[in-house]
Amino acid sequence: MAKLAPGIRLLRSLNRAAKTQQKMVSRLLAVSTPTASKSKPQPKPKRPVAALRSPAALTLRQHERKDAPRAPGKWLAAQMALPQLPGQTPGRRLAYWLYLPDRPAPAKGWPLIVMLHGCHQSATEFAQGTRMNLVAEHKGYAVLYPQQLVSAQTQRCWRWYDQGTQRGGGDTALLAALVATVAAQYGVDLRRIYACGLSAGAGMAAVLALNHPELIAAVGLHSGPVFGAGHTPAGALQVMRHGALAHADAIHGVLRGRTDFPAMPALLIQGEADHVVRPVNQQQLTRQWLLLNGLPLSARAVVSGKAATRNGSRHAHTVRDYAAGRKVLLRVASIAGLGHAWSGGDPEVPFHAAPGPDASRMMAAFFALHRRG
């Protein structure tokens, strides 16, 4: 793991001093974004977001059905200007969407869930398919949906497999800066920021959390690839199909680079019939996250589960909880009959399956158990 950048060190201070979050997040932006002011925090604009008139912004409407329930909160769209890097065209912008519940923000700010879509998905398709906004409205979360640029990856895959990204550069740096931007504008509770995703988005959520443990309090990985391998698109496909047993202990490199690495609670959800990211990845992720959280590989889990419903509304599934004392640090859910799709989602949107359990509710419930101290 690369040496900590100044921006990451500032994030550690943010979690210890929530009362000064606006000033210090702005300082992070000054490090991450060359165009940010270094003399004073960026003022909160009267209208901090503007509607995007683009095909991506219209995707949510295209997939909505007239009978589909709609969350009553604010659905905002915006873009973050990206620094120009060698070989890249100027004026690149990262599009993102933000859901805010239809209620006053808590005194300590909104807890935030960062939702990272999979390949061949847009951010708004992911919002519609997971129905996370409805869950967030009920549970009191803000939800952030970044969207990968086609110019960065033609299939909109987050580059979780890229070695530079795994070390904190590339997509990792951009997402960390985006989370800081949203936190500064909307008074997010810095102790309660969570990252989750599907497939490539799950891989990216893991990389983001491993590089920014002061920023991310817990992760949710749905159909996610094992961490630390791949490094090329062809290598990524190999990992998705066969796992990466030789790299299963790559998490040791994270711990060697960060001797003060805090616990990183994780929820791992996997379809047993997934032939895209095969279940071997969940087995190896379980090993990695046990090691990361200081739990022995021989740790015994508390096992629970539910049978399939006769009407097909729910798959049979098993949940294994690994705890340190009374605190569950790792929850592993295996779902029978589920392919490469978000469990309990909107089947009208690709890569989402109607039969439960409801993965969005599982994510929100798990995140509610954890916050940074």
MIKE-587695 format. One record per atom (N, C-alpha, C): residue in one letter; x, y, z. Coordinates in steps of 0.1 Angstrom, whole numbers, plus 5000, padded with zeros to 4 digits. Last residue first. Example, Ala and Ser with C-alpha at 12.3 -4.5 7.8 and 13.67 -1.06 7.14 Angstrom:
<pts>
S512849785071
S513749895071
S512950005079
A513249435078
A512349555078
A513249675078
</pts>
This chain:
<pts>
G484750565154
G484750615167
G485250765167
R482450505127
R483750535131
R483750595145
R479850255130
R480350395128
R481750405132
H477350005126
H478750045126
H478950195123
L474749925122
L475449865134
L476849935136
A473850025099
A473350085111
A474050035123
F474849845080
F475549975082
F475150035095
F472949645082
F474249615086
F475049745089
A470649775071
A470649725085
A472049695090
A471549835045
A471149945054
A471149895069
M471849575035
M473049665035
M472749775046
M469349465036
M470349405044
M471549495045
R467949635019
R467649645033
R468749575042
S469249554995
S469349695000
S469049705015
A468549284993
A469949324996
A470049465000
D466049095004
D466249234999
D467649285002
P466348744995
P466248855004
P466548994998
G463848784968
G464748824979
G465648714984
P463348804933
P463248724946
P464248774956
A464148984912
A463049014921
A463048934934
A467349104904
A466448994905
A465349014915
H469349284881
H468549284894
H467549174893
F470549304856
F471349274868
F470649294881
P468349554841
P469249444840
P470149434853
V465149614854
V466449664852
V467449554852
E462949464861
E462849544848
E464249604845
P463349364887
P463749284875
P463649354862
D464649534913
D463649554902
D464049474890
G465849304939
G465749434931
G464649434921
G466549084954
G465449164958
G465249294951
S470049104947
S468949034953
S467849124957
W471449184917
W471149234930
W469949174935
A473048914899
A472049014900
A471949054915
H473848644887
H474648764888
H473648884888
G471548434905
G472648454895
G473348584897
L470348234931
L470548374926
L471748374916
G470147984942
G469448014930
G469648154924
A470748094976
A470547984966
A469748024954
I473148304988
I471748304984
I471548194973
S474948385016
S474948305004
S473448275000
A476548635034
A475148585030
A475348515017
V478348715061
V478448655048
V477148585045
R479648975080
R478448895077
R478448845063
L481949075104
L481749015090
L480448935090
L481649185129
L482549255119
L482449195105
V479449235154
V479549155142
V480449235132
K480249245187
K480149325175
K480449245163
R480649115211
R479349125206
R479149195193
G483748975202
G482849005213
G481449005208
A483548995169
A484649015180
A483849065192
A482048755147
A482048875157
A483248875165
Y480348665119
Y481648655126
Y481848775134
D477548505106
D478048625113
D479348585121
R476048395078
R477048365088
R477648485093
V473048295063
V473848405068
V474848355079
T471548155035
T472248135047
T473048255051
H468348125018
H469748185020
H470248155034
A466048074992
A466648025004
A468048085006
H464448364978
H465348244977
H465748194991
R461148484976
R462448484983
R463248354981
S458948454961
S459348594964
S460748594971
G457848204954
G459048254947
G459548394950
N455848104969
N455448184958
N456648244950
R457147974989
R456447894979
R456147974967
T460448094997
T459048094998
T458348024987
A463247915011
A462647985000
A461147985002
A464247965045
A463947885034
A463347965023
K466948135061
K465548125058
K465348035045
G469448145088
G468948135074
G467448125073
S472548155106
S471048165105
S470648155090
V475348095126
V474648065114
V473148085115
V478148245137
V476748215141
V475948215129
A481348085131
A480248185128
A478948145134
R484548075145
R483248005143
R482148115141
A487748105130
A486648165138
A485348095134
S490048035117
S489247925123
S488047975131
L491248265111
L490648195100
L489748085105
P490548515137
P491248395132
P490448325121
L490448865130
L489748745134
L490448615129
G491249115121
G491949045132
G491248925138
N490149205098
N489549245111
N490149175123
L491649095078
L491649235079
L491149285093
L491048815081
L492348865084
L492349015086
L488348835073
L488648785086
L490048835090
W488648925047
W488049015057
W488148965071
Q489848705034
Q490548835035
Q489948925046
R487948505038
R489248485043
R489948625045
T485948615022
T485648585037
T487048575044
L487048614997
L486848745004
L486648725019
Q486948344992
Q488248404994
Q488148545000
Q484248304990
Q485048224999
Q486348295002
Q483548484970
Q483148514983
Q483848434993
N484848354948
N485348484952
N484848524966
V483448124945
V484748114950
V485348244955
P481048204931
P481148194946
P482448174952
R481948424903
R481648294909
R481848284924
V480648634884
V481548644896
V481248524904
V479148464866
V479948584862
V481048604872
H477448284876
H478448234868
H479348344862
D475748224905
D476348334898
D477548274890
A474348074923
A474248044908
A474848144900
E474548184947
E475248064945
E475148014931
G475348524951
G474448424946
G475148294943
Q476348694980
Q476748624968
Q475648524964
I477548955001
I476348884995
I476748824982
L479149055029
L479348995017
L478148915012
L479849335048
L478749245045
L479049185031
A482249435072
A481849405058
A480749305058
P484249665091
P483149565090
P482749555075
M487349705097
M486549735085
M485449635084
A489349845123
A488449745118
A487649795106
P492250035111
P491050015120
P490249895115
F495650015109
F494449995102
F493349965111
D498250085118
D497050135126
D495750115119
T499949995099
T499849915111
T498749955120
R499749975067
R498950055077
R498849975090
G501249795053
G501349935049
G500650025059
R500449555064
R501849595066
R502049745063
L497749555056
L498049565070
L499549605073
V498049525029
V497349635034
V497749665048
G499349275027
G500049395023
G499349525028
H497349105036
H498549125045
H499349255041
I495749085015
I495249175026
I496449205035
A496548885000
A497049014996
A496649125007
D495848625003
D496448685014
D496948825011
A495048554978
A493948564988
A494548635001
H496548504956
H496448644961
H495548664973
A496148244949
A497548294952
A497648434958
L493448244944
L493948184956
L495348224960
A491248404931
A492748434930
A493348374943
G488548314910
G489148364922
G490548384920
H487548244885
H488248134893
H488748184906
R486048454874
R485648314871
R486248214881
M487348684884
M485848674885
M485448524883
V489948634876
V489648644890
V488148624892
Q489648654848
Q490248534854
Q489848524869
L488848914845
L487948814841
L488448674847
A491249044853
A490049064861
A489048954858
G493048974833
G493248924846
G492048934855
A491949124812
A491948984811
A492148914825
P492349384823
P491049334820
P490949184819
T494849354850
T494449384836
T493049344833
H494749314877
H495749414872
H495549444857
G494249054895
G493649104882
G494749184875
A494149124931
A494549054919
A494049114906
G493049244953
G494449234952
G495049164940
F490049064964
F490849184964
F492349154961
V487448894945
V488548894956
V489449014954
P484449064935
P485648984932
P486648994944
G481049044947
G482249114945
G483449014943
S478249024952
S478848964940
S480149024937
H478349304971
H477449214964
H478049164952
L479549434999
L480049384986
L479049274981
G479749705019
G478749595015
G479149555001
V481649835047
V481349805033
V480349695031
A482150105069
A481849965067
A481549955052
A483250365070
A483050295083
A482750145081
I485650555053
I484650455052
I484450375064
L487750725062
L486550775056
L485350685056
E489750575072
E489250675081
E487950735075
P490350405051
P489650345063
P489150455072
H491050415022
H490550525030
H489750475042
N491850185011
N492750295009
N492250415018
L489750015016
L491049975021
L492050085020
A487550145004
A487650135019
A489050105024
L488250124977
L488050254983
L488150244998
V488249844974
V489449924972
V489350064978
A485449794979
A486549734987
A487849814986
A484349934957
A483949974971
A485049914981
M485349784936
M485749924938
M485449974952
G483949544939
G485349544939
G485949684942
A481349644935
A481749584948
A483249584950
G481549724909
G481249824919
G481649774933
A481749474897
A482849564896
A482749684906
S479249364918
S480249324908
S481449414908
L477949654934
L477649524927
L478749494917
G478549804966
G478449804952
G478149664947
C479250054991
C478749924987
C478649924972
A480350235019
A480550205005
A480050065002
Y479450495043
Y479550355039
Y479650335024
I479950695070
I479950695055
I480250545051
R479750805097
R478850715092
R478750725076
R481251015107
R481450885113
R480650775106
L480451235093
L481751175089
L482051035096
D477451305082
D478051255094
D479251175091
V477451585059
V477351435061
V477951405075
G476751845048
G476851815063
G476651665066
Y476851895021
Y475551855027
Y475651815042
Q479351975012
Q478152055008
Q476952015016
A481151795023
A481251935026
A479952015023
A480251555012
A480251565027
A480351715031
V480751594985
V479351584990
V479251605005
T483651604987
T482851714981
T481451714986
A484251354996
A484651475004
A483851595000
V483451194975
V482751184988
V483051304997
L485251294956
L483851314954
L483051304967
A487651204966
A487451344964
A485951374963
A487250924964
A487450984977
A487251134976
L486950904936
L485850874944
L485950934958
L489550964927
L488451044923
L487251024932
A491150764939
A491350904943
A490150994939
T490050534926
T490050554941
T490150694945
D490650564899
D489250574904
D489150594919
G493950664905
G492850634896
G491550664901
G495250534937
G495250634926
G493950604917
G495450324955
G494950454960
G494850564949
R496150074947
R497150144956
R496650284960
Q494250004929
Q494249934942
Q495249994952
T495050184909
T493750204916
T493750134929
G497350054900
G497450194906
G496150224913
Q496249814891
Q497149814903
Q497349954909
D492849744885
D494049824881
D494949834893
Y490549634894
Y491649544891
Y492949614888
W488649834895
W489049774907
W490249684906
R487550044877
R488749964875
R489349914888
W484050014869
W485050064878
W486349984877
C482850004836
C483349924848
C484250014856
R481750114813
R481450174826
R481850094838
Q482750014791
Q481649934796
Q481149994809
T485050174786
T483950174777
T482650104781
Q486350384809
Q486150244807
Q484850224798
A486650654805
A487650584813
A487550434811
S484650734789
S485950764784
S487050694792
V482450674804
V482750584793
V484150614788
L482950704840
L482950774826
L483250664816
Q480750594865
Q481950584858
Q481850644844
Q478950784888
Q478850714875
Q480250714868
P477850764922
P478750814912
P478550734899
Y475450824942
Y475550734931
Y476550794921
L474650834976
L475450894966
L475650784955
V472050894999
V472650794991
V473350864979
A471350935034
A471550995021
A472250895013
Y468950755054
Y470350775048
Y470250865036
G466650665069
G467250795071
G468750805067
K464950455064
K466050435074
K466750565077
H463250535043
H462750475055
H463750475067
E465050635024
E463950725030
E463450665043
A466550405019
A467150525025
A466150615031
V464650255006
V465150205018
V465750325026
L464350414983
L463150384992
L463650335005
N466850404973
N466350534977
N465150514986
M467350144964
M467950184976
M467350324981
R466449994943
R465450064951
R466050114964
T468149874925
T468349834939
T467149884948
G467249994900
G467249854902
G467349804917
Q467550274904
Q466250214901
Q466150064904
A470350294908
A469350344918
A467950284916
F471250174885
F471550114897
F470550164908
E470350364866
E469850234866
E470050154879
T471950574875
T470450584877
T469850454875
A474550494868
A474250524882
A472650524884
S474350224844
S474550364848
S474150384863
Q476149924834
Q475149994842
Q475450144843
H478249774825
H477149784817
H475949854824
C479449684858
C479649704844
C478349704836
G477649834887
G478549734880
G478749774866
H477850124909
H477250034899
H478249934893
L478050204942
L478850184930
L478350084921
M476950424966
M476550314958
M477250304944
V477450514998
V478050534984
V477750414976
I475450655022
I475750525015
I476250565001
L475750845051
L475850845037
L476250705032
P473851015076
P474750905072
P474650885057
W473651365078
W473151245073
W474151135073
G474251525111
G474351505097
G473851375092
K473651545137
K475051515134
K475251495119
A470951595137
A471851695142
A473251675138
P469551485105
P469851465119
P470851575124
A467551695083
A468751615085
A468951605100
P463951655080
P465151735084
P466351645086
R462951465050
R462851495064
R464051585068
D463251295027
D462251395028
D461951415043
P466751225020
P465351195025
P464551315027
L468451264990
L468251315003
L466851285008
Y470651124966
Y469251114972
Y469351164986
L472451224938
L472451214953
L470951214957
W474751134912
W473351164917
W473351144932
Y477351244890
Y476851174902
Y475451224905
A480051254866
A478551274870
A478251194882
L482951414863
L482351294869
L480951324873
R484451554834
R483551574846
R483051434850
R487051714816
R486351594820
R485551614833
G488551934806
G487051944808
G486351824812
P490951784783
P490551884794
P488951884795
T491951444779
T491351564773
T490851654785
Q495051304788
Q493651314789
Q493151444784
G497851304788
G497151224779
G495651224779
P498051384823
P498751364810
P498051264801
L494951514835
L496151434837
L496751414823
Q493051764850
Q493551714837
Q494851644839
P490651684875
P491951744871
P492351684858
L487151724869
L488251634872
L489551704868
A484151844884
A485251874875
A486451784879
M481251664890
M482551714896
M483651734885
Q477851734886
Q479051684880
Q480251744888
A474451614896
A475551714895
A476751654888
A471151584908
A472251544898
A473251654897
L468851464932
L469751564927
L470851504918
W466051424946
W466851344937
W467651444929
K464651434979
K465251504968
K466151414960
G461951194986
G462951294989
G463451364977
P460050994982
P459551134981
P460651234984
A460450724959
A460850784971
A460550934971
R457850554944
R458850654943
R459150714956
P456850234931
P456850334942
P458050424940
A455550164899
A456650154908
A456650264919
D453550184881
D453150134894
D454350124904
K454850274859
K453850364865
K453450324879
R458350214861
R456950174857
R455950264864
E461450344849
E460350344859
E459050294853
H463350354829
H463150224836
H461950224846
Q463350614821
Q463150504811
Q462750374817
R463950754844
R462650764839
R462350644829
L466750694845
L465850654856
L464350654851
T467850804822
T467750664823
T466750624834
L468351074820
L467051034817
L466750884819
A471051094825
A470151154835
A468651114833
A472150984803
A472250914815
A471250964826
P471551174782
P470951044782
P470950974796
S471151494800
S471951394792
S471251264792
R471151744817
R470351714805
R471151624796
L471051744851
L471851714840
L470951674828
A470452014874
A469951894867
A470751874854
A472852104898
A472052134887
A471652014879
V473552194932
V473552094921
V472652144910
P473552404950
P474752334948
P474752234937
R472352694952
R471852584944
R473052494941
K473952844968
K472552844971
K471952724964
P477052684979
P476252764969
P474752744973
K479152725005
K478052645001
K477152724991
P482552814997
P481252845002
P480152754997
Q485452635005
Q484552664995
Q483152695000
P487552785029
P486652675025
P485752725014
K490552955018
K489352945026
K488452835021
S492852915003
S492853015013
S491653005022
K492852744982
K493652704993
K493552805005
S490152644962
S490752754969
S491552704981
A490652404935
A489952444948
A490752554954
T491852314913
T491152434912
T490452484924
P493152064920
P493952184918
P493152314918
T492051864945
T491551924933
T492352054931
S493151764968
S492751664958
S492451734945
V493751974985
V494851884981
V494451804969
A491252104987
A492352184982
A493552094978
L489851904998
L489551934984
L490652014979
L490851915024
L491051795016
L490851825002
R489752165031
R491252155030
R491552025022
S487152095033
S487552185023
S489052185021
V487251935055
V486951865042
V487351965031
M487752135074
M488752035071
M488451965058
K485352295075
K486652355072
K487652255068
Q483352105081
Q483252185068
Q484652235065
Q484051975106
Q484051905093
Q484051995081
T484352035132
T485052125123
T485052065109
K483051845147
K482551975148
K483152075138
A484551615143
A483351635135
A482851775136
A487351515147
A486851645150
A485651675141
R488051265139
R488351295153
R487651435157
N487551265112
N486851175120
N486951205135
L489451455103
L488051485102
L487251395111
S491951325106
S491551435115
S490151465115
R491751155084
R491851095098
R491451205108
L491751335064
L490551265066
L490551195080
L494451415064
L493451505068
L492151435071
R495651185053
R495951215067
R494851315072
I494651205027
I494151095035
I494451125050
G495951435017
G494551435018
G493951325027
P498651355017
P498251455027
P496651455029
A498850995015
A498851125009
A498351225019
L500750725028
L499550815029
L499850945023
K502350515004
K502450605016
K501250695016
A500550224992
A501350344990
A501350425003
M500949885000
M500050005000
M500950125000
</pts>
